[in-house]
């Protein structure tokens, strides 16, 4: 079984018992055993919401949950276009609570240093209405604003 690079503390068990082979991020876990019908393999990828920054600029950040890039979409987060100073631990892991949101495959309420939260959803669900109601952002500043030039006119999709 391949353990993804982002899964630093993955755990694998067979029939409820931890495997005896090495389980390392970015490598295959070679489980050697006599397999039987009904064997159950469980994998805990131990994904966390991580705060990452654009190379060369630690003030411009984005969030990932395992392989998923997260975005703030206006439909779920009215402050989607404002800076957000995310609360993290020393390893850059955000304080985040999983929430169920209709219209998103994955959503988290992420804590900010000022005690408030922002709602982030998976990038694939962001902007799904193709109009202003679901404008979204994926990269943002901890403080201040990023100046962008529009790359498309959403009015043509109405």
TIRO-2110 file (N, C-alpha, C; in Angstrom, 1 decimal):
// TIRO-2110
0.8, -1.2, 0.0, N, 1, A
0.0, 0.0, 0.0, CA, 1, A
0.9, 1.2, 0.0, C, 1, A
0.5, 2.2, -0.8, N, 2, A
1.3, 3.4, -0.9, CA, 2, A
0.8, 4.4, 0.2, C, 2, A
1.7, 5.0, 0.9, N, 3, A
1.4, 6.0, 1.9, CA, 3, A
1.8, 7.4, 1.3, C, 3, A
0.8, 8.3, 1.2, N, 4, A
1.1, 9.5, 0.5, CA, 4, A
2.1, 10.4, 1.3, C, 4, A
2.9, 11.2, 0.6, N, 5, A
3.9, 12.1, 1.2, CA, 5, A
3.3, 13.0, 2.3, C, 5, A
2.1, 13.4, 2.2, N, 6, A
1.5, 14.3, 3.1, CA, 6, A
1.1, 13.6, 4.4, C, 6, A
1.1, 12.3, 4.4, N, 7, A
0.6, 11.5, 5.6, CA, 7, A
1.8, 11.1, 6.5, C, 7, A
2.2, 12.1, 7.3, N, 8, A
3.4, 11.9, 8.1, CA, 8, A
3.3, 10.8, 9.2, C, 8, A
2.1, 10.6, 9.7, N, 9, A
1.9, 9.7, 10.8, CA, 9, A
0.8, 8.6, 10.5, C, 9, A
0.9, 8.1, 9.3, N, 10, A
-0.1, 7.1, 8.9, CA, 10, A
0.0, 5.8, 9.8, C, 10, A
-1.1, 5.2, 10.0, N, 11, A
-1.2, 3.9, 10.7, CA, 11, A
-2.0, 2.9, 9.9, C, 11, A
-1.5, 1.7, 9.8, N, 12, A
-2.1, 0.7, 9.0, CA, 12, A
-2.4, -0.5, 10.0, C, 12, A
-3.6, -1.1, 9.9, N, 13, A
-3.8, -2.3, 10.7, CA, 13, A
-4.6, -3.3, 9.8, C, 13, A
-4.4, -4.5, 10.1, N, 14, A
-5.1, -5.6, 9.5, CA, 14, A
-5.9, -6.4, 10.5, C, 14, A
-7.2, -6.4, 10.3, N, 15, A
-8.1, -7.1, 11.3, CA, 15, A
-7.9, -6.5, 12.7, C, 15, A
-7.7, -5.2, 12.8, N, 16, A
-7.6, -4.5, 14.1, CA, 16, A
-6.3, -4.5, 14.7, C, 16, A
-5.3, -5.2, 14.1, N, 17, A
-3.9, -5.2, 14.7, CA, 17, A
-3.0, -4.4, 13.8, C, 17, A
-2.1, -3.6, 14.5, N, 18, A
-1.1, -2.8, 13.7, CA, 18, A
-0.2, -3.7, 12.9, C, 18, A
0.1, -3.3, 11.7, N, 19, A
1.0, -4.1, 10.8, CA, 19, A
2.5, -4.0, 11.4, C, 19, A
3.3, -5.0, 11.1, N, 20, A
4.6, -5.1, 11.6, CA, 20, A
5.6, -4.5, 10.6, C, 20, A
5.2, -4.0, 9.5, N, 21, A
6.2, -3.4, 8.5, CA, 21, A
6.3, -1.9, 8.7, C, 21, A
7.3, -1.3, 8.1, N, 22, A
7.5, 0.1, 8.2, CA, 22, A
6.4, 0.8, 7.4, C, 22, A
5.9, 1.9, 8.1, N, 23, A
4.9, 2.8, 7.5, CA, 23, A
5.5, 4.2, 7.4, C, 23, A
5.9, 4.6, 6.2, N, 24, A
6.6, 5.8, 6.0, CA, 24, A
5.9, 6.7, 4.9, C, 24, A
5.8, 8.0, 5.2, N, 25, A
5.3, 8.9, 4.2, CA, 25, A
6.1, 8.8, 2.9, C, 25, A
5.4, 8.8, 1.8, N, 26, A
6.0, 8.8, 0.5, CA, 26, A
6.6, 7.4, 0.0, C, 26, A
6.3, 6.4, 0.8, N, 27, A
6.8, 5.0, 0.5, CA, 27, A
5.7, 4.0, 0.5, C, 27, A
6.0, 2.8, 0.0, N, 28, A
5.1, 1.7, 0.1, CA, 28, A
5.2, 1.0, 1.4, C, 28, A
4.1, 0.6, 2.0, N, 29, A
4.1, -0.3, 3.1, CA, 29, A
4.0, -1.7, 2.6, C, 29, A
5.0, -2.5, 2.8, N, 30, A
5.0, -3.9, 2.3, CA, 30, A
4.5, -4.9, 3.3, C, 30, A
3.2, -5.2, 3.2, N, 31, A
2.6, -6.0, 4.2, CA, 31, A
2.7, -7.5, 3.8, C, 31, A
3.5, -8.2, 4.5, N, 32, A
3.7, -9.6, 4.1, CA, 32, A
3.0, -10.5, 5.1, C, 32, A
2.1, -11.3, 4.6, N, 33, A
1.3, -12.1, 5.5, CA, 33, A
0.5, -13.1, 4.6, C, 33, A
-0.1, -14.1, 5.2, N, 34, A
-1.0, -15.0, 4.5, CA, 34, A
-2.4, -14.3, 4.6, C, 34, A
-2.9, -14.0, 3.4, N, 35, A
-4.2, -13.3, 3.4, CA, 35, A
-5.4, -14.3, 3.4, C, 35, A
-6.5, -13.9, 4.0, N, 36, A
-7.6, -14.8, 4.1, CA, 36, A
-8.8, -13.9, 3.6, C, 36, A
-9.8, -14.6, 3.1, N, 37, A
-11.1, -14.0, 2.7, CA, 37, A
-11.6, -13.3, 4.0, C, 37, A
-12.1, -12.0, 3.8, N, 38, A
-12.7, -11.3, 5.0, CA, 38, A
-11.7, -10.5, 5.7, C, 38, A
-10.4, -10.6, 5.4, N, 39, A
-9.4, -9.7, 6.0, CA, 39, A
-9.8, -8.2, 5.8, C, 39, A
-9.6, -7.4, 6.8, N, 40, A
-10.0, -6.0, 6.8, CA, 40, A
-8.7, -5.2, 7.0, C, 40, A
-8.4, -4.3, 6.0, N, 41, A
-7.3, -3.4, 6.1, CA, 41, A
-7.8, -2.0, 6.4, C, 41, A
-7.3, -1.4, 7.4, N, 42, A
-7.7, -0.1, 7.8, CA, 42, A
-6.4, 0.8, 7.7, C, 42, A
-6.6, 2.0, 7.2, N, 43, A
-5.6, 3.0, 7.0, CA, 43, A
-6.0, 4.3, 7.7, C, 43, A
-5.3, 4.8, 8.6, N, 44, A
-5.5, 6.1, 9.2, CA, 44, A
-4.4, 7.1, 8.6, C, 44, A
-4.8, 7.9, 7.7, N, 45, A
-3.8, 8.8, 7.1, CA, 45, A
-3.4, 10.0, 8.0, C, 45, A
-4.2, 10.2, 9.1, N, 46, A
-3.9, 11.2, 10.0, CA, 46, A
-3.7, 12.6, 9.4, C, 46, A
-4.6, 13.0, 8.5, N, 47, A
-4.5, 14.3, 7.8, CA, 47, A
-4.8, 15.4, 8.8, C, 47, A
-4.2, 16.5, 8.6, N, 48, A
-4.4, 17.7, 9.4, CA, 48, A
-4.5, 18.9, 8.5, C, 48, A
-5.2, 19.9, 9.0, N, 49, A
-5.3, 21.2, 8.2, CA, 49, A
-3.9, 21.9, 8.4, C, 49, A
-3.2, 22.0, 7.4, N, 50, A
-1.9, 22.7, 7.4, CA, 50, A
-1.9, 24.0, 6.8, C, 50, A
-1.1, 25.0, 7.4, N, 51, A
-1.0, 26.3, 6.8, CA, 51, A
0.4, 26.3, 6.1, C, 51, A
0.3, 26.6, 4.8, N, 52, A
1.5, 26.6, 4.0, CA, 52, A
1.7, 28.0, 3.4, C, 52, A
2.9, 28.4, 3.0, N, 53, A
3.0, 29.7, 2.5, CA, 53, A
3.6, 29.6, 1.1, C, 53, A
3.4, 30.7, 0.3, N, 54, A
4.0, 30.8, -1.0, CA, 54, A
5.5, 30.9, -0.9, C, 54, A
6.3, 30.2, -1.6, N, 55, A
7.7, 30.3, -1.5, CA, 55, A
8.2, 31.7, -1.6, C, 55, A
9.0, 32.1, -0.7, N, 56, A
9.6, 33.5, -0.7, CA, 56, A
8.7, 34.5, 0.0, C, 56, A
7.5, 34.1, 0.4, N, 57, A
6.6, 35.1, 1.0, CA, 57, A
5.8, 34.4, 2.1, C, 57, A
6.3, 34.4, 3.4, N, 58, A
5.6, 33.8, 4.5, CA, 58, A
4.3, 34.4, 4.9, C, 58, A
4.0, 35.6, 4.4, N, 59, A
2.7, 36.3, 4.7, CA, 59, A
1.6, 35.9, 3.8, C, 59, A
1.9, 35.3, 2.6, N, 60, A
0.9, 34.9, 1.7, CA, 60, A
0.7, 33.3, 1.9, C, 60, A
-0.5, 32.9, 2.4, N, 61, A
-0.6, 31.6, 2.8, CA, 61, A
-1.8, 30.9, 2.1, C, 61, A
-1.9, 29.6, 2.3, N, 62, A
-3.0, 28.7, 1.8, CA, 62, A
-3.1, 27.5, 2.7, C, 62, A
-4.2, 26.9, 2.7, N, 63, A
-4.4, 25.7, 3.6, CA, 63, A
-4.6, 24.5, 2.8, C, 63, A
-4.1, 23.4, 3.4, N, 64, A
-4.3, 22.0, 2.8, CA, 64, A
-4.8, 21.1, 3.9, C, 64, A
-5.6, 20.1, 3.5, N, 65, A
-6.0, 19.0, 4.4, CA, 65, A
-5.7, 17.8, 3.6, C, 65, A
-4.6, 17.2, 4.0, N, 66, A
-4.1, 16.0, 3.2, CA, 66, A
-3.8, 16.5, 1.8, C, 66, A
-4.4, 15.8, 0.8, N, 67, A
-4.2, 16.2, -0.6, CA, 67, A
-5.1, 17.3, -1.1, C, 67, A
-6.0, 17.8, -0.2, N, 68, A
-7.0, 18.8, -0.6, CA, 68, A
-6.6, 20.2, -0.3, C, 68, A
-6.6, 21.1, -1.3, N, 69, A
-6.4, 22.5, -1.1, CA, 69, A
-7.8, 23.1, -0.6, C, 69, A
-7.7, 24.0, 0.4, N, 70, A
-9.0, 24.6, 0.9, CA, 70, A
-9.1, 26.0, 0.4, C, 70, A
-10.4, 26.4, 0.3, N, 71, A
-10.7, 27.8, -0.1, CA, 71, A
-11.8, 28.4, 0.8, C, 71, A
-11.9, 29.7, 0.8, N, 72, A
-13.0, 30.4, 1.4, CA, 72, A
-13.9, 30.9, 0.3, C, 72, A
-15.2, 30.4, 0.4, N, 73, A
-16.2, 30.8, -0.7, CA, 73, A
-17.2, 31.7, 0.0, C, 73, A
-17.6, 32.7, -0.7, N, 74, A
-18.6, 33.7, -0.2, CA, 74, A
-19.9, 33.1, 0.3, C, 74, A
-20.3, 32.0, -0.3, N, 75, A
-21.5, 31.3, 0.1, CA, 75, A
-21.5, 30.9, 1.5, C, 75, A
-20.3, 30.5, 2.0, N, 76, A
-20.1, 29.9, 3.4, CA, 76, A
-19.3, 30.8, 4.3, C, 76, A
-18.6, 31.8, 3.7, N, 77, A
-17.7, 32.6, 4.5, CA, 77, A
-17.8, 34.1, 4.0, C, 77, A
-18.6, 34.9, 4.7, N, 78, A
-18.7, 36.3, 4.2, CA, 78, A
-17.4, 37.1, 4.2, C, 78, A
-16.5, 36.7, 5.0, N, 79, A
-15.2, 37.4, 5.0, CA, 79, A
-14.1, 36.7, 4.2, C, 79, A
-14.6, 36.1, 3.1, N, 80, A
-13.7, 35.3, 2.2, CA, 80, A
-12.6, 36.1, 1.6, C, 80, A
-12.8, 37.4, 1.5, N, 81, A
-11.8, 38.2, 0.8, CA, 81, A
-11.0, 39.1, 1.7, C, 81, A
-11.0, 38.7, 3.0, N, 82, A
-10.3, 39.5, 4.0, CA, 82, A
-9.1, 38.7, 4.5, C, 82, A
-8.1, 39.4, 5.0, N, 83, A
-6.9, 38.6, 5.6, CA, 83, A
-7.3, 37.7, 6.7, C, 83, A
-6.6, 36.7, 7.0, N, 84, A
-6.9, 35.7, 8.0, CA, 84, A
-5.6, 35.3, 8.7, C, 84, A
-5.4, 35.6, 9.9, N, 85, A
-4.2, 35.2, 10.6, CA, 85, A
-4.5, 33.9, 11.4, C, 85, A
-4.2, 32.8, 10.7, N, 86, A
-4.6, 31.5, 11.2, CA, 86, A
-3.9, 31.1, 12.5, C, 86, A
-4.6, 30.5, 13.4, N, 87, A
-3.9, 30.0, 14.7, CA, 87, A
-3.3, 28.6, 14.3, C, 87, A
-2.0, 28.5, 14.6, N, 88, A
-1.4, 27.2, 14.4, CA, 88, A
-0.5, 26.7, 15.5, C, 88, A
-0.2, 25.5, 15.5, N, 89, A
0.8, 25.0, 16.5, CA, 89, A
2.2, 25.2, 15.9, C, 89, A
3.2, 24.8, 16.6, N, 90, A
4.6, 25.0, 16.1, CA, 90, A
4.9, 24.3, 14.8, C, 90, A
4.1, 23.3, 14.5, N, 91, A
4.4, 22.5, 13.2, CA, 91, A
3.6, 23.1, 12.0, C, 91, A
2.8, 24.2, 12.3, N, 92, A
2.0, 24.8, 11.2, CA, 92, A
0.7, 24.1, 11.0, C, 92, A
0.2, 23.4, 12.0, N, 93, A
-1.1, 22.7, 11.9, CA, 93, A
-2.1, 23.7, 12.5, C, 93, A
-3.2, 23.9, 11.7, N, 94, A
-4.2, 24.8, 12.1, CA, 94, A
-5.2, 24.1, 13.1, C, 94, A
-5.8, 24.9, 14.0, N, 95, A
-6.9, 24.5, 14.9, CA, 95, A
-8.1, 24.5, 14.0, C, 95, A
-8.7, 23.3, 13.6, N, 96, A
-9.8, 23.2, 12.7, CA, 96, A
-10.8, 22.2, 13.2, C, 96, A
-12.1, 22.5, 13.0, N, 97, A
-13.1, 21.6, 13.3, CA, 97, A
-13.9, 21.3, 12.0, C, 97, A
-14.0, 20.0, 11.8, N, 98, A
-14.8, 19.5, 10.6, CA, 98, A
-16.2, 19.9, 10.8, C, 98, A
-16.9, 20.4, 9.7, N, 99, A
-18.3, 20.7, 9.8, CA, 99, A
-18.9, 20.2, 8.5, C, 99, A
-20.2, 19.8, 8.6, N, 100, A
-21.0, 19.4, 7.4, CA, 100, A
-21.6, 20.6, 6.8, C, 100, A
-21.4, 20.8, 5.5, N, 101, A
-22.0, 21.9, 4.8, CA, 101, A
-22.6, 21.4, 3.5, C, 101, A
-23.9, 21.7, 3.3, N, 102, A
-24.5, 21.4, 2.0, CA, 102, A
-23.8, 22.2, 0.9, C, 102, A
-23.4, 21.6, -0.2, N, 103, A
-22.8, 22.3, -1.3, CA, 103, A
-21.2, 22.2, -1.3, C, 103, A
-20.7, 21.5, -0.3, N, 104, A
-19.2, 21.3, -0.2, CA, 104, A
-19.0, 19.9, 0.1, C, 104, A
-17.9, 19.3, -0.5, N, 105, A
-17.5, 18.0, -0.2, CA, 105, A
-16.8, 17.9, 1.2, C, 105, A
-16.2, 18.9, 1.6, N, 106, A
-15.3, 19.0, 2.8, CA, 106, A
-15.4, 20.4, 3.3, C, 106, A
-15.5, 20.5, 4.6, N, 107, A
-15.5, 21.9, 5.2, CA, 107, A
-15.0, 21.9, 6.6, C, 107, A
-14.3, 23.0, 7.0, N, 108, A
-13.7, 23.1, 8.3, CA, 108, A
-14.0, 24.6, 8.8, C, 108, A
-14.2, 24.7, 10.1, N, 109, A
-14.2, 26.0, 10.7, CA, 109, A
-12.8, 26.1, 11.3, C, 109, A
-12.0, 27.1, 10.8, N, 110, A
-10.6, 27.2, 11.2, CA, 110, A
-10.4, 28.4, 12.1, C, 110, A
-9.7, 28.2, 13.3, N, 111, A
-9.6, 29.3, 14.3, CA, 111, A
-8.5, 30.3, 13.8, C, 111, A
-8.8, 31.6, 14.1, N, 112, A
-7.9, 32.6, 13.8, CA, 112, A
-7.3, 33.1, 15.2, C, 112, A
-6.2, 33.8, 15.1, N, 113, A
-5.5, 34.2, 16.4, CA, 113, A
-6.3, 35.1, 17.2, C, 113, A
-7.2, 35.9, 16.6, N, 114, A
-8.1, 36.8, 17.3, CA, 114, A
-9.3, 36.1, 18.0, C, 114, A
-9.4, 34.8, 17.9, N, 115, A
-10.5, 34.1, 18.5, CA, 115, A
-11.7, 33.8, 17.6, C, 115, A
-11.7, 34.4, 16.5, N, 116, A
-12.8, 34.1, 15.5, CA, 116, A
-12.5, 32.9, 14.7, C, 116, A
-13.4, 32.5, 13.8, N, 117, A
-13.2, 31.4, 12.9, CA, 117, A
-13.5, 31.8, 11.5, C, 117, A
-13.0, 31.1, 10.5, N, 118, A
-13.3, 31.2, 9.1, CA, 118, A
-13.7, 29.9, 8.6, C, 118, A
-14.6, 29.8, 7.7, N, 119, A
-15.0, 28.5, 7.1, CA, 119, A
-14.3, 28.3, 5.8, C, 119, A
-13.7, 27.2, 5.7, N, 120, A
-12.9, 26.8, 4.5, CA, 120, A
-13.6, 25.5, 3.9, C, 120, A
-13.7, 25.5, 2.6, N, 121, A
-14.2, 24.3, 1.9, CA, 121, A
-13.2, 23.8, 1.0, C, 121, A
-13.4, 22.6, 0.4, N, 122, A
-12.5, 22.1, -0.6, CA, 122, A
-12.5, 22.9, -1.8, C, 122, A
-11.4, 23.0, -2.5, N, 123, A
-11.2, 23.8, -3.7, CA, 123, A
-12.2, 23.4, -4.8, C, 123, A
-12.4, 22.1, -4.9, N, 124, A
-13.3, 21.5, -6.0, CA, 124, A
-14.7, 22.0, -5.8, C, 124, A
-15.1, 22.3, -4.6, N, 125, A
-16.5, 22.8, -4.4, CA, 125, A
-16.6, 24.3, -4.4, C, 125, A
-15.5, 25.0, -4.3, N, 126, A
-15.5, 26.5, -4.3, CA, 126, A
-15.9, 27.0, -5.7, C, 126, A
-16.6, 28.1, -5.7, N, 127, A
-17.0, 28.8, -7.0, CA, 127, A
-18.0, 28.0, -7.8, C, 127, A
-18.7, 27.1, -7.2, N, 128, A
-19.6, 26.1, -7.9, CA, 128, A
-20.8, 26.8, -8.6, C, 128, A
-21.2, 28.0, -8.3, N, 129, A
-22.3, 28.6, -8.9, CA, 129, A
-21.9, 29.4, -10.2, C, 129, A
-20.7, 29.6, -10.4, N, 130, A
-20.2, 30.4, -11.5, CA, 130, A
-20.7, 31.8, -11.6, C, 130, A
-21.0, 32.4, -10.4, N, 131, A
-21.5, 33.8, -10.4, CA, 131, A
-20.9, 34.4, -9.1, C, 131, A
-21.3, 35.7, -8.9, N, 132, A
-20.7, 36.4, -7.7, CA, 132, A
-21.0, 35.8, -6.4, C, 132, A
-22.1, 35.0, -6.3, N, 133, A
-22.5, 34.5, -5.0, CA, 133, A
-21.5, 33.4, -4.5, C, 133, A
-20.7, 32.9, -5.4, N, 134, A
-19.7, 31.9, -4.9, CA, 134, A
-18.2, 32.4, -5.3, C, 134, A
-18.0, 33.7, -5.3, N, 135, A
-16.6, 34.1, -5.4, CA, 135, A
-15.8, 33.5, -4.3, C, 135, A
-14.6, 33.2, -4.6, N, 136, A
-13.8, 32.5, -3.6, CA, 136, A
-12.3, 32.9, -3.7, C, 136, A
-11.6, 32.6, -2.6, N, 137, A
-10.1, 32.8, -2.6, CA, 137, A
-9.5, 31.5, -2.0, C, 137, A
-8.3, 31.2, -2.5, N, 138, A
-7.5, 30.1, -2.0, CA, 138, A
-6.2, 30.6, -1.4, C, 138, A
-5.6, 31.6, -1.9, N, 139, A
-4.4, 32.2, -1.2, CA, 139, A
-4.8, 33.5, -0.7, C, 139, A
-4.2, 33.8, 0.5, N, 140, A
-4.6, 35.1, 1.2, CA, 140, A
-3.5, 35.5, 2.1, C, 140, A
-3.5, 36.7, 2.6, N, 141, A
-2.5, 37.2, 3.5, CA, 141, A
-3.0, 37.1, 4.9, C, 141, A
-2.0, 37.0, 5.8, N, 142, A
-2.2, 36.9, 7.2, CA, 142, A
-2.8, 38.3, 7.7, C, 142, A
-2.2, 39.4, 7.1, N, 143, A
-2.7, 40.7, 7.4, CA, 143, A
-2.5, 41.5, 6.1, C, 143, A
-3.4, 42.5, 5.8, N, 144, A
-3.3, 43.3, 4.6, CA, 144, A
-3.9, 42.5, 3.5, C, 144, A
-3.8, 43.1, 2.3, N, 145, A
-4.5, 42.5, 1.1, CA, 145, A
-3.5, 42.2, 0.0, C, 145, A
-3.8, 41.2, -0.8, N, 146, A
-3.1, 40.9, -2.0, CA, 146, A
-3.8, 41.7, -3.2, C, 146, A
-3.1, 42.3, -4.0, N, 147, A
-3.7, 43.0, -5.2, CA, 147, A
-3.6, 42.1, -6.4, C, 147, A
-4.8, 41.7, -6.8, N, 148, A
-4.9, 40.8, -8.0, CA, 148, A
-5.5, 41.5, -9.2, C, 148, A
-5.1, 41.1, -10.4, N, 149, A
-5.8, 41.6, -11.6, CA, 149, A
-6.8, 40.4, -11.9, C, 149, A
-8.0, 40.8, -12.2, N, 150, A
-9.0, 39.7, -12.6, CA, 150, A
-8.5, 39.0, -13.9, C, 150, A
-8.7, 37.7, -13.9, N, 151, A
-8.3, 36.9, -15.0, CA, 151, A
-9.5, 36.5, -15.9, C, 151, A
-10.7, 36.7, -15.4, N, 152, A
-11.9, 36.3, -16.1, CA, 152, A
-13.0, 37.2, -15.7, C, 152, A
-14.0, 37.4, -16.5, N, 153, A
-15.2, 38.1, -16.2, CA, 153, A
-16.3, 37.1, -16.0, C, 153, A
-16.7, 37.0, -14.7, N, 154, A
-17.7, 36.0, -14.4, CA, 154, A
-19.1, 36.3, -15.0, C, 154, A
-19.3, 37.5, -15.4, N, 155, A
-20.6, 37.9, -16.0, CA, 155, A
-20.9, 37.0, -17.3, C, 155, A
-19.9, 36.6, -17.9, N, 156, A
-20.1, 35.8, -19.2, CA, 156, A
-20.7, 34.4, -18.9, C, 156, A
-20.7, 34.0, -17.6, N, 157, A
-21.2, 32.7, -17.3, CA, 157, A
-22.6, 32.7, -16.8, C, 157, A
-23.2, 33.8, -16.8, N, 158, A
-24.6, 33.9, -16.4, CA, 158, A
-25.6, 33.3, -17.4, C, 158, A
END
